């Protein structure tokens, strides 16, 4: 759906496409407990479904898809920090931001954005990495992984109450976490105000060397899993605002990756608005 929409929106000449490599176990183990990584590999079924919890299942292709999703973001970091691209969008599934260091949940097996952040720092590409998350659900896995890591900023807007039940404004980590909880029905104006008043200010003061974006589009008015009632223009706006700050802080070095989004039409058009702001 995303690919078709990007072609229909005329982005063909503005984009370079890359195949996603599979992430290595070494890269995963910078974020995930080694025993957890071994368990996920061992549980991958050869047929049918294996349920990890009531929301999260694996079929014979899931592990490869998740490894390539994380690998895509790592490869994108190499492209952007190596100067081959100014920014990148990783159209990947399954999502990753609910995955904790040793627990899968919320459709997520591997925390792709966390793996990429740790990779950038470990390789000496960046001393400070900002992760911004506008999925309708709180990125509890990302926060849990980095809440005691001052070299990583985590900012999340999300609906509350809603799964997974975390993301209160009082959750601040070691001063590196900013949560922007929103209520059902808040809509565009409240979403933009929250980011303008707190989220983007946190990004400005952090002055990262690399910006990563967990781009979930399930806060869209068409999406069945949330009620924040955002529209395509809101995703274009927040992307443009983040991109402008990335330009001033780190020469525009920015990688975004798909998280949630469960209405195919909304997912496609919101992704196109996001990519449009990245390529403007």
C-alpha positions as protocol buffer text, in pm:
chain_id: "A"
residue {
  index: 1
  type: UNK
  ca { x: 0 y: 0 z: 0 }
}
residue {
  index: 2
  type: UNK
  ca { x: 282 y: 242 z: 87 }
}
residue {
  index: 3
  type: UNK
  ca { x: 478 y: 160 z: -227 }
}
residue {
  index: 4
  type: UNK
  ca { x: 176 y: 212 z: -450 }
}
residue {
  index: 5
  type: UNK
  ca { x: 96 y: 546 z: -284 }
}
residue {
  index: 6
  type: UNK
  ca { x: 453 y: 674 z: -313 }
}
residue {
  index: 7
  type: UNK
  ca { x: 450 y: 593 z: -684 }
}
residue {
  index: 8
  type: UNK
  ca { x: 107 y: 754 z: -728 }
}
residue {
  index: 9
  type: UNK
  ca { x: 230 y: 1066 z: -544 }
}
residue {
  index: 10
  type: UNK
  ca { x: 520 y: 1115 z: -786 }
}
residue {
  index: 11
  type: UNK
  ca { x: 810 y: 1030 z: -556 }
}
residue {
  index: 12
  type: UNK
  ca { x: 978 y: 792 z: -801 }
}
residue {
  index: 13
  type: UNK
  ca { x: 1259 y: 1030 z: -894 }
}
residue {
  index: 14
  type: UNK
  ca { x: 1315 y: 1153 z: -538 }
}
residue {
  index: 15
  type: UNK
  ca { x: 1375 y: 809 z: -387 }
}
residue {
  index: 16
  type: UNK
  ca { x: 1651 y: 551 z: -396 }
}
residue {
  index: 17
  type: UNK
  ca { x: 1547 y: 204 z: -284 }
}
residue {
  index: 18
  type: UNK
  ca { x: 1761 y: -45 z: -95 }
}
residue {
  index: 19
  type: UNK
  ca { x: 1701 y: -406 z: 1 }
}
residue {
  index: 20
  type: UNK
  ca { x: 1699 y: -457 z: 376 }
}
residue {
  index: 21
  type: UNK
  ca { x: 1978 y: -680 z: 511 }
}
residue {
  index: 22
  type: UNK
  ca { x: 1921 y: -908 z: 809 }
}
residue {
  index: 23
  type: UNK
  ca { x: 2047 y: -767 z: 1137 }
}
residue {
  index: 24
  type: UNK
  ca { x: 2325 y: -963 z: 1308 }
}
residue {
  index: 25
  type: UNK
  ca { x: 2297 y: -1124 z: 1650 }
}
residue {
  index: 26
  type: UNK
  ca { x: 2581 y: -899 z: 1769 }
}
residue {
  index: 27
  type: UNK
  ca { x: 2380 y: -591 z: 1677 }
}
residue {
  index: 28
  type: UNK
  ca { x: 2070 y: -727 z: 1850 }
}
residue {
  index: 29
  type: UNK
  ca { x: 2263 y: -809 z: 2167 }
}
residue {
  index: 30
  type: UNK
  ca { x: 2362 y: -446 z: 2218 }
}
residue {
  index: 31
  type: UNK
  ca { x: 1995 y: -395 z: 2308 }
}
residue {
  index: 32
  type: UNK
  ca { x: 1842 y: -734 z: 2380 }
}
residue {
  index: 33
  type: UNK
  ca { x: 1949 y: -989 z: 2642 }
}
residue {
  index: 34
  type: UNK
  ca { x: 2151 y: -1264 z: 2466 }
}
residue {
  index: 35
  type: UNK
  ca { x: 1926 y: -1533 z: 2614 }
}
residue {
  index: 36
  type: UNK
  ca { x: 1622 y: -1350 z: 2475 }
}
residue {
  index: 37
  type: UNK
  ca { x: 1778 y: -1338 z: 2128 }
}
residue {
  index: 38
  type: UNK
  ca { x: 1849 y: -1710 z: 2142 }
}
residue {
  index: 39
  type: UNK
  ca { x: 1493 y: -1778 z: 2260 }
}
residue {
  index: 40
  type: UNK
  ca { x: 1335 y: -1580 z: 1975 }
}
residue {
  index: 41
  type: UNK
  ca { x: 1550 y: -1759 z: 1718 }
}
residue {
  index: 42
  type: UNK
  ca { x: 1469 y: -2097 z: 1873 }
}
residue {
  index: 43
  type: UNK
  ca { x: 1093 y: -2033 z: 1884 }
}
residue {
  index: 44
  type: UNK
  ca { x: 1059 y: -1944 z: 1514 }
}
residue {
  index: 45
  type: UNK
  ca { x: 816 y: -2206 z: 1379 }
}
residue {
  index: 46
  type: UNK
  ca { x: 855 y: -2399 z: 1055 }
}
residue {
  index: 47
  type: UNK
  ca { x: 478 y: -2400 z: 1005 }
}
residue {
  index: 48
  type: UNK
  ca { x: 168 y: -2248 z: 1158 }
}
residue {
  index: 49
  type: UNK
  ca { x: 172 y: -1985 z: 1433 }
}
residue {
  index: 50
  type: UNK
  ca { x: 357 y: -1969 z: 1762 }
}
residue {
  index: 51
  type: UNK
  ca { x: 199 y: -1724 z: 2008 }
}
residue {
  index: 52
  type: UNK
  ca { x: 440 y: -1534 z: 2234 }
}
residue {
  index: 53
  type: UNK
  ca { x: 156 y: -1349 z: 2409 }
}
residue {
  index: 54
  type: UNK
  ca { x: -208 y: -1276 z: 2329 }
}
residue {
  index: 55
  type: UNK
  ca { x: -110 y: -1008 z: 2076 }
}
residue {
  index: 56
  type: UNK
  ca { x: 221 y: -1129 z: 1939 }
}
residue {
  index: 57
  type: UNK
  ca { x: 265 y: -1430 z: 1716 }
}
residue {
  index: 58
  type: UNK
  ca { x: 533 y: -1572 z: 1487 }
}
residue {
  index: 59
  type: UNK
  ca { x: 481 y: -1757 z: 1161 }
}
residue {
  index: 60
  type: UNK
  ca { x: 764 y: -1914 z: 957 }
}
residue {
  index: 61
  type: UNK
  ca { x: 850 y: -1575 z: 800 }
}
residue {
  index: 62
  type: UNK
  ca { x: 821 y: -1347 z: 1103 }
}
residue {
  index: 63
  type: UNK
  ca { x: 1175 y: -1377 z: 1235 }
}
residue {
  index: 64
  type: UNK
  ca { x: 1326 y: -1301 z: 894 }
}
residue {
  index: 65
  type: UNK
  ca { x: 1094 y: -1002 z: 852 }
}
residue {
  index: 66
  type: UNK
  ca { x: 1185 y: -870 z: 1198 }
}
residue {
  index: 67
  type: UNK
  ca { x: 1558 y: -920 z: 1137 }
}
residue {
  index: 68
  type: UNK
  ca { x: 1533 y: -734 z: 807 }
}
residue {
  index: 69
  type: UNK
  ca { x: 1329 y: -457 z: 971 }
}
residue {
  index: 70
  type: UNK
  ca { x: 1605 y: -398 z: 1227 }
}
residue {
  index: 71
  type: UNK
  ca { x: 1866 y: -446 z: 958 }
}
residue {
  index: 72
  type: UNK
  ca { x: 1698 y: -185 z: 740 }
}
residue {
  index: 73
  type: UNK
  ca { x: 1730 y: 79 z: 1010 }
}
residue {
  index: 74
  type: UNK
  ca { x: 2095 y: -10 z: 1077 }
}
residue {
  index: 75
  type: UNK
  ca { x: 2168 y: 9 z: 703 }
}
residue {
  index: 76
  type: UNK
  ca { x: 1985 y: 343 z: 684 }
}
residue {
  index: 77
  type: UNK
  ca { x: 2201 y: 478 z: 967 }
}
residue {
  index: 78
  type: UNK
  ca { x: 2510 y: 379 z: 766 }
}
residue {
  index: 79
  type: UNK
  ca { x: 2373 y: 553 z: 455 }
}
residue {
  index: 80
  type: UNK
  ca { x: 2287 y: 875 z: 638 }
}
residue {
  index: 81
  type: UNK
  ca { x: 2594 y: 900 z: 861 }
}
residue {
  index: 82
  type: UNK
  ca { x: 2816 y: 794 z: 573 }
}
residue {
  index: 83
  type: UNK
  ca { x: 2686 y: 1078 z: 357 }
}
residue {
  index: 84
  type: UNK
  ca { x: 2524 y: 862 z: 89 }
}
residue {
  index: 85
  type: UNK
  ca { x: 2177 y: 988 z: 185 }
}
residue {
  index: 86
  type: UNK
  ca { x: 2056 y: 1291 z: 376 }
}
residue {
  index: 87
  type: UNK
  ca { x: 1763 y: 1107 z: 532 }
}
residue {
  index: 88
  type: UNK
  ca { x: 1588 y: 771 z: 504 }
}
residue {
  index: 89
  type: UNK
  ca { x: 1248 y: 609 z: 558 }
}
residue {
  index: 90
  type: UNK
  ca { x: 1234 y: 238 z: 641 }
}
residue {
  index: 91
  type: UNK
  ca { x: 900 y: 87 z: 534 }
}
residue {
  index: 92
  type: UNK
  ca { x: 920 y: -220 z: 754 }
}
residue {
  index: 93
  type: UNK
  ca { x: 702 y: -462 z: 948 }
}
residue {
  index: 94
  type: UNK
  ca { x: 658 y: -594 z: 1212 }
}
residue {
  index: 95
  type: UNK
  ca { x: 689 y: -283 z: 1432 }
}
residue {
  index: 96
  type: UNK
  ca { x: 939 y: -275 z: 1716 }
}
residue {
  index: 97
  type: UNK
  ca { x: 887 y: -3 z: 1977 }
}
residue {
  index: 98
  type: UNK
  ca { x: 704 y: -221 z: 2233 }
}
residue {
  index: 99
  type: UNK
  ca { x: 980 y: -483 z: 2247 }
}
residue {
  index: 100
  type: UNK
  ca { x: 1172 y: -468 z: 2575 }
}
residue {
  index: 101
  type: UNK
  ca { x: 1524 y: -596 z: 2628 }
}
residue {
  index: 102
  type: UNK
  ca { x: 1390 y: -942 z: 2712 }
}
residue {
  index: 103
  type: UNK
  ca { x: 1015 y: -937 z: 2643 }
}
residue {
  index: 104
  type: UNK
  ca { x: 821 y: -936 z: 2312 }
}
residue {
  index: 105
  type: UNK
  ca { x: 486 y: -759 z: 2315 }
}
residue {
  index: 106
  type: UNK
  ca { x: 241 y: -555 z: 2111 }
}
residue {
  index: 107
  type: UNK
  ca { x: 324 y: -721 z: 1775 }
}
residue {
  index: 108
  type: UNK
  ca { x: 695 y: -644 z: 1839 }
}
residue {
  index: 109
  type: UNK
  ca { x: 981 y: -897 z: 1860 }
}
residue {
  index: 110
  type: UNK
  ca { x: 1289 y: -677 z: 1816 }
}
residue {
  index: 111
  type: UNK
  ca { x: 1323 y: -309 z: 1900 }
}
residue {
  index: 112
  type: UNK
  ca { x: 1448 y: -181 z: 1565 }
}
residue {
  index: 113
  type: UNK
  ca { x: 1494 y: 184 z: 1661 }
}
residue {
  index: 114
  type: UNK
  ca { x: 1683 y: 92 z: 1977 }
}
residue {
  index: 115
  type: UNK
  ca { x: 1914 y: -140 z: 1783 }
}
residue {
  index: 116
  type: UNK
  ca { x: 1988 y: 141 z: 1538 }
}
residue {
  index: 117
  type: UNK
  ca { x: 2055 y: 395 z: 1813 }
}
residue {
  index: 118
  type: UNK
  ca { x: 2296 y: 163 z: 1993 }
}
residue {
  index: 119
  type: UNK
  ca { x: 2465 y: 77 z: 1665 }
}
residue {
  index: 120
  type: UNK
  ca { x: 2525 y: 443 z: 1579 }
}
residue {
  index: 121
  type: UNK
  ca { x: 2679 y: 507 z: 1921 }
}
residue {
  index: 122
  type: UNK
  ca { x: 2883 y: 186 z: 1932 }
}
residue {
  index: 123
  type: UNK
  ca { x: 3031 y: 253 z: 1588 }
}
residue {
  index: 124
  type: UNK
  ca { x: 3138 y: 601 z: 1697 }
}
residue {
  index: 125
  type: UNK
  ca { x: 2904 y: 760 z: 1442 }
}
residue {
  index: 126
  type: UNK
  ca { x: 2716 y: 958 z: 1707 }
}
residue {
  index: 127
  type: UNK
  ca { x: 2761 y: 1055 z: 2070 }
}
residue {
  index: 128
  type: UNK
  ca { x: 2397 y: 1160 z: 2118 }
}
residue {
  index: 129
  type: UNK
  ca { x: 2091 y: 1013 z: 1947 }
}
residue {
  index: 130
  type: UNK
  ca { x: 1734 y: 1144 z: 1968 }
}
residue {
  index: 131
  type: UNK
  ca { x: 1439 y: 907 z: 1922 }
}
residue {
  index: 132
  type: UNK
  ca { x: 1102 y: 1069 z: 1853 }
}
residue {
  index: 133
  type: UNK
  ca { x: 789 y: 853 z: 1851 }
}
residue {
  index: 134
  type: UNK
  ca { x: 445 y: 969 z: 1735 }
}
residue {
  index: 135
  type: UNK
  ca { x: 273 y: 631 z: 1721 }
}
residue {
  index: 136
  type: UNK
  ca { x: -68 y: 629 z: 1891 }
}
residue {
  index: 137
  type: UNK
  ca { x: 73 y: 381 z: 2146 }
}
residue {
  index: 138
  type: UNK
  ca { x: 351 y: 465 z: 2389 }
}
residue {
  index: 139
  type: UNK
  ca { x: 691 y: 326 z: 2292 }
}
residue {
  index: 140
  type: UNK
  ca { x: 735 y: 152 z: 2624 }
}
residue {
  index: 141
  type: UNK
  ca { x: 1007 y: -80 z: 2498 }
}
residue {
  index: 142
  type: UNK
  ca { x: 1221 y: 203 z: 2368 }
}
residue {
  index: 143
  type: UNK
  ca { x: 1173 y: 401 z: 2688 }
}
residue {
  index: 144
  type: UNK
  ca { x: 1254 y: 97 z: 2902 }
}
residue {
  index: 145
  type: UNK
  ca { x: 1575 y: 31 z: 2712 }
}
residue {
  index: 146
  type: UNK
  ca { x: 1705 y: 389 z: 2730 }
}
residue {
  index: 147
  type: UNK
  ca { x: 1551 y: 547 z: 3040 }
}
residue {
  index: 148
  type: UNK
  ca { x: 1886 y: 533 z: 3221 }
}
residue {
  index: 149
  type: UNK
  ca { x: 2093 y: 634 z: 2916 }
}
residue {
  index: 150
  type: UNK
  ca { x: 2152 y: 1012 z: 2908 }
}
residue {
  index: 151
  type: UNK
  ca { x: 2313 y: 986 z: 2563 }
}
residue {
  index: 152
  type: UNK
  ca { x: 1971 y: 897 z: 2415 }
}
residue {
  index: 153
  type: UNK
  ca { x: 1670 y: 1131 z: 2417 }
}
residue {
  index: 154
  type: UNK
  ca { x: 1327 y: 971 z: 2395 }
}
residue {
  index: 155
  type: UNK
  ca { x: 1017 y: 1180 z: 2319 }
}
residue {
  index: 156
  type: UNK
  ca { x: 679 y: 1013 z: 2269 }
}
residue {
  index: 157
  type: UNK
  ca { x: 331 y: 1144 z: 2197 }
}
residue {
  index: 158
  type: UNK
  ca { x: 58 y: 884 z: 2244 }
}
residue {
  index: 159
  type: UNK
  ca { x: -300 y: 830 z: 2348 }
}
residue {
  index: 160
  type: UNK
  ca { x: -384 y: 760 z: 2712 }
}
residue {
  index: 161
  type: UNK
  ca { x: -557 y: 554 z: 2830 }
}
residue {
  index: 162
  type: UNK
  ca { x: -450 y: 297 z: 2573 }
}
residue {
  index: 163
  type: UNK
  ca { x: -220 y: -2 z: 2540 }
}
residue {
  index: 164
  type: UNK
  ca { x: 38 y: -56 z: 2689 }
}
residue {
  index: 165
  type: UNK
  ca { x: -69 y: 170 z: 2981 }
}
residue {
  index: 166
  type: UNK
  ca { x: 264 y: 351 z: 3024 }
}
residue {
  index: 167
  type: UNK
  ca { x: 389 y: 692 z: 2913 }
}
residue {
  index: 168
  type: UNK
  ca { x: 279 y: 927 z: 3191 }
}
residue {
  index: 169
  type: UNK
  ca { x: 429 y: 1276 z: 3184 }
}
residue {
  index: 170
  type: UNK
  ca { x: 591 y: 1196 z: 3520 }
}
residue {
  index: 171
  type: UNK
  ca { x: 806 y: 926 z: 3356 }
}
residue {
  index: 172
  type: UNK
  ca { x: 1124 y: 1122 z: 3280 }
}
residue {
  index: 173
  type: UNK
  ca { x: 1407 y: 868 z: 3299 }
}
residue {
  index: 174
  type: UNK
  ca { x: 1731 y: 1043 z: 3395 }
}
residue {
  index: 175
  type: UNK
  ca { x: 1600 y: 1364 z: 3242 }
}
residue {
  index: 176
  type: UNK
  ca { x: 1618 y: 1213 z: 2893 }
}
residue {
  index: 177
  type: UNK
  ca { x: 1252 y: 1108 z: 2856 }
}
residue {
  index: 178
  type: UNK
  ca { x: 968 y: 1340 z: 2758 }
}
residue {
  index: 179
  type: UNK
  ca { x: 620 y: 1190 z: 2736 }
}
residue {
  index: 180
  type: UNK
  ca { x: 332 y: 1379 z: 2574 }
}
residue {
  index: 181
  type: UNK
  ca { x: 15 y: 1187 z: 2670 }
}
residue {
  index: 182
  type: UNK
  ca { x: -296 y: 1285 z: 2476 }
}
residue {
  index: 183
  type: UNK
  ca { x: -662 y: 1203 z: 2538 }
}
residue {
  index: 184
  type: UNK
  ca { x: -900 y: 1030 z: 2295 }
}
residue {
  index: 185
  type: UNK
  ca { x: -1041 y: 1284 z: 2052 }
}
residue {
  index: 186
  type: UNK
  ca { x: -774 y: 1547 z: 2117 }
}
residue {
  index: 187
  type: UNK
  ca { x: -707 y: 1586 z: 1744 }
}
residue {
  index: 188
  type: UNK
  ca { x: -470 y: 1798 z: 1540 }
}
residue {
  index: 189
  type: UNK
  ca { x: -457 y: 2116 z: 1745 }
}
residue {
  index: 190
  type: UNK
  ca { x: -371 y: 1945 z: 2074 }
}
residue {
  index: 191
  type: UNK
  ca { x: -121 y: 1711 z: 1905 }
}
residue {
  index: 192
  type: UNK
  ca { x: 61 y: 2003 z: 1743 }
}
residue {
  index: 193
  type: UNK
  ca { x: 56 y: 2207 z: 2062 }
}
residue {
  index: 194
  type: UNK
  ca { x: 206 y: 1923 z: 2266 }
}
residue {
  index: 195
  type: UNK
  ca { x: 494 y: 1884 z: 2024 }
}
residue {
  index: 196
  type: UNK
  ca { x: 544 y: 2258 z: 1980 }
}
residue {
  index: 197
  type: UNK
  ca { x: 539 y: 2334 z: 2354 }
}
residue {
  index: 198
  type: UNK
  ca { x: 743 y: 2042 z: 2486 }
}
residue {
  index: 199
  type: UNK
  ca { x: 854 y: 1776 z: 2240 }
}
residue {
  index: 200
  type: UNK
  ca { x: 1034 y: 1988 z: 1984 }
}
residue {
  index: 201
  type: UNK
  ca { x: 1184 y: 2204 z: 2260 }
}
residue {
  index: 202
  type: UNK
  ca { x: 1336 y: 1891 z: 2415 }
}
residue {
  index: 203
  type: UNK
  ca { x: 1485 y: 1798 z: 2078 }
}
residue {
  index: 204
  type: UNK
  ca { x: 1626 y: 2149 z: 2029 }
}
residue {
  index: 205
  type: UNK
  ca { x: 1800 y: 2154 z: 2367 }
}
residue {
  index: 206
  type: UNK
  ca { x: 1936 y: 1801 z: 2328 }
}
residue {
  index: 207
  type: UNK
  ca { x: 2118 y: 1889 z: 2001 }
}
residue {
  index: 208
  type: UNK
  ca { x: 2166 y: 1528 z: 1880 }
}
residue {
  index: 209
  type: UNK
  ca { x: 2414 y: 1395 z: 1627 }
}
residue {
  index: 210
  type: UNK
  ca { x: 2141 y: 1176 z: 1473 }
}
residue {
  index: 211
  type: UNK
  ca { x: 1761 y: 1183 z: 1481 }
}
residue {
  index: 212
  type: UNK
  ca { x: 1560 y: 860 z: 1466 }
}
residue {
  index: 213
  type: UNK
  ca { x: 1181 y: 866 z: 1427 }
}
residue {
  index: 214
  type: UNK
  ca { x: 942 y: 587 z: 1522 }
}
residue {
  index: 215
  type: UNK
  ca { x: 679 y: 681 z: 1265 }
}
residue {
  index: 216
  type: UNK
  ca { x: 354 y: 513 z: 1364 }
}
residue {
  index: 217
  type: UNK
  ca { x: 47 y: 623 z: 1169 }
}
residue {
  index: 218
  type: UNK
  ca { x: -220 y: 464 z: 1388 }
}
residue {
  index: 219
  type: UNK
  ca { x: -321 y: 798 z: 1541 }
}
residue {
  index: 220
  type: UNK
  ca { x: -488 y: 869 z: 1204 }
}
residue {
  index: 221
  type: UNK
  ca { x: -861 y: 936 z: 1209 }
}
residue {
  index: 222
  type: UNK
  ca { x: -920 y: 630 z: 990 }
}
residue {
  index: 223
  type: UNK
  ca { x: -722 y: 387 z: 1204 }
}
residue {
  index: 224
  type: UNK
  ca { x: -922 y: 131 z: 1407 }
}
residue {
  index: 225
  type: UNK
  ca { x: -680 y: 110 z: 1703 }
}
residue {
  index: 226
  type: UNK
  ca { x: -675 y: 473 z: 1823 }
}
residue {
  index: 227
  type: UNK
  ca { x: -894 y: 778 z: 1866 }
}
residue {
  index: 228
  type: UNK
  ca { x: -657 y: 1077 z: 1831 }
}
residue {
  index: 229
  type: UNK
  ca { x: -814 y: 1171 z: 1495 }
}
residue {
  index: 230
  type: UNK
  ca { x: -503 y: 1300 z: 1321 }
}
residue {
  index: 231
  type: UNK
  ca { x: -496 y: 1362 z: 945 }
}
residue {
  index: 232
  type: UNK
  ca { x: -228 y: 1334 z: 679 }
}
residue {
  index: 233
  type: UNK
  ca { x: -134 y: 1701 z: 715 }
}
residue {
  index: 234
  type: UNK
  ca { x: -43 y: 1647 z: 1081 }
}
residue {
  index: 235
  type: UNK
  ca { x: 213 y: 1386 z: 983 }
}
residue {
  index: 236
  type: UNK
  ca { x: 357 y: 1617 z: 721 }
}
residue {
  index: 237
  type: UNK
  ca { x: 374 y: 1895 z: 980 }
}
residue {
  index: 238
  type: UNK
  ca { x: 548 y: 1698 z: 1256 }
}
residue {
  index: 239
  type: UNK
  ca { x: 794 y: 1549 z: 1007 }
}
residue {
  index: 240
  type: UNK
  ca { x: 880 y: 1892 z: 870 }
}
residue {
  index: 241
  type: UNK
  ca { x: 927 y: 2032 z: 1222 }
}
residue {
  index: 242
  type: UNK
  ca { x: 1156 y: 1747 z: 1324 }
}
residue {
  index: 243
  type: UNK
  ca { x: 1346 y: 1770 z: 997 }
}
residue {
  index: 244
  type: UNK
  ca { x: 1405 y: 2142 z: 1042 }
}
residue {
  index: 245
  type: UNK
  ca { x: 1553 y: 2086 z: 1387 }
}
residue {
  index: 246
  type: UNK
  ca { x: 1764 y: 1800 z: 1253 }
}
residue {
  index: 247
  type: UNK
  ca { x: 1897 y: 2036 z: 988 }
}
residue {
  index: 248
  type: UNK
  ca { x: 2015 y: 2282 z: 1251 }
}
residue {
  index: 249
  type: UNK
  ca { x: 2146 y: 2020 z: 1498 }
}
residue {
  index: 250
  type: UNK
  ca { x: 2306 y: 1753 z: 1280 }
}
residue {
  index: 251
  type: UNK
  ca { x: 2300 y: 1859 z: 915 }
}
residue {
  index: 252
  type: UNK
  ca { x: 1965 y: 1687 z: 863 }
}
residue {
  index: 253
  type: UNK
  ca { x: 2083 y: 1338 z: 956 }
}
residue {
  index: 254
  type: UNK
  ca { x: 1750 y: 1165 z: 1013 }
}
residue {
  index: 255
  type: UNK
  ca { x: 1621 y: 809 z: 979 }
}
residue {
  index: 256
  type: UNK
  ca { x: 1255 y: 720 z: 1025 }
}
residue {
  index: 257
  type: UNK
  ca { x: 1097 y: 378 z: 1041 }
}
residue {
  index: 258
  type: UNK
  ca { x: 744 y: 249 z: 1027 }
}
residue {
  index: 259
  type: UNK
  ca { x: 580 y: 144 z: 1352 }
}
residue {
  index: 260
  type: UNK
  ca { x: 199 y: 113 z: 1373 }
}
residue {
  index: 261
  type: UNK
  ca { x: -74 y: 189 z: 1120 }
}
residue {
  index: 262
  type: UNK
  ca { x: -356 y: -55 z: 1056 }
}
residue {
  index: 263
  type: UNK
  ca { x: -587 y: 105 z: 800 }
}
residue {
  index: 264
  type: UNK
  ca { x: -417 y: 52 z: 466 }
}
residue {
  index: 265
  type: UNK
  ca { x: -550 y: 369 z: 304 }
}
residue {
  index: 266
  type: UNK
  ca { x: -451 y: 588 z: 599 }
}
residue {
  index: 267
  type: UNK
  ca { x: -117 y: 411 z: 629 }
}
residue {
  index: 268
  type: UNK
  ca { x: -41 y: 481 z: 264 }
}
residue {
  index: 269
  type: UNK
  ca { x: -145 y: 846 z: 250 }
}
residue {
  index: 270
  type: UNK
  ca { x: 10 y: 934 z: 588 }
}
residue {
  index: 271
  type: UNK
  ca { x: 337 y: 767 z: 485 }
}
residue {
  index: 272
  type: UNK
  ca { x: 335 y: 969 z: 165 }
}
residue {
  index: 273
  type: UNK
  ca { x: 285 y: 1291 z: 365 }
}
residue {
  index: 274
  type: UNK
  ca { x: 576 y: 1186 z: 588 }
}
residue {
  index: 275
  type: UNK
  ca { x: 806 y: 1108 z: 295 }
}
residue {
  index: 276
  type: UNK
  ca { x: 699 y: 1428 z: 123 }
}
residue {
  index: 277
  type: UNK
  ca { x: 820 y: 1631 z: 421 }
}
residue {
  index: 278
  type: UNK
  ca { x: 1148 y: 1437 z: 430 }
}
residue {
  index: 279
  type: UNK
  ca { x: 1216 y: 1509 z: 64 }
}
residue {
  index: 280
  type: UNK
  ca { x: 1098 y: 1872 z: 61 }
}
